[in-house]
Amino acid sequence: MSERMDLADVLREYGVPLVTLNVTADQQNCLALREKLLAIRNASQGKEQGYLEVGCTFYIDVHDIDRYLAGELPNLAEIYAFDEDVKPHREE
């Protein structure tokens, strides 16, 4: 089971975020992802856990999906960005 930081934890440890991005999905997409994650766990006899990794690196596991679908969580994940995360990019 993944550990989620709520906004109070983020504020206490990192300060006020510049922006918060919410990650959501409809029920059909959640269930399809859940099946893939469970297949990884089942194929390894429970030794490995499936998770979705995205380039900015946050994790969504089966427990997160179940809680989201049950209405316990408002979203699948939140991504917090701070002033120091904003970098310039120069087009070449």
Number of C-alpha atoms within 10 A of each C-alpha: 9 11 7 12 12 10 15 11 11 13 12 9 10 11 12 15 16 12 11 12 11 12 12 14 13 8 12 9 11 18 16 10 19 21 14 15 19 18 15 16 16 14 11 12 10 12 9 13 17 21 19 14 11 9 5 7 9 12 16 22 19 22 12 22 22 16 14 19 18 10 10 11 13 14 17 19 20 17 13 16 14 13 10 8 10 9 7 6 6 5 4 3
